[in-house]
């Protein structure tokens, strides 16, 4: 799961550098960030529940 997050972050950076920041791109980047936030939230929640 950690490698997926790292790869998504790398892809996001590459997209920002290579594409014009159109409204569609902004929406895709926001969706990626939201997905990363959800993944991180679930990781924290799982760790908290284990304590």
C-alpha positions as a printed Julia matrix, in Angstrom:
51×3 Matrix{Float64}:
   0.0    0.0     0.0
   2.86   2.36    0.81
   4.4    1.9    -2.63
   1.05   2.73   -4.26
   0.94   6.05   -2.41
   4.51   6.84   -3.41
   3.82   6.0    -7.06
   0.66   8.13   -7.09
   2.61  11.05   -5.66
   5.29  10.62   -8.33
   2.67  10.48  -11.08
   1.0   13.59   -9.7
   4.3   15.46   -9.78
   4.99  14.32  -13.33
   1.51  15.36  -14.45
   1.93  18.81  -12.92
   5.21  19.32  -14.73
   4.19  18.02  -18.14
   0.58  19.13  -18.59
  -1.16  22.46  -18.67
  -3.2   23.01  -15.54
  -6.63  22.82  -17.04
  -9.81  22.44  -15.02
  -9.92  18.73  -15.84
  -6.34  18.23  -14.65
  -7.11  20.11  -11.45
 -10.07  17.8   -10.86
  -7.98  14.67  -11.43
  -5.26  15.93   -9.1
  -7.87  16.7    -6.44
  -9.26  13.18   -6.76
  -5.78  11.7    -6.36
  -5.17  13.81   -3.26
  -8.54  12.79   -1.83
  -7.75   9.12   -2.4
  -4.37   9.49   -0.75
  -6.0   11.2     2.23
  -8.54   8.39    2.57
  -5.77   5.77    2.48
  -3.8    7.63    5.14
  -6.93   8.04    7.29
  -7.61   4.31    7.17
  -4.01   3.51    8.09
  -4.18   5.78   11.13
  -7.57   4.39   12.12
  -6.31   0.8    11.9
  -3.27   1.62   14.03
  -5.44   3.43   16.57
  -7.85   0.51   16.81
  -4.96  -1.91   17.43
  -3.87   0.04   20.51
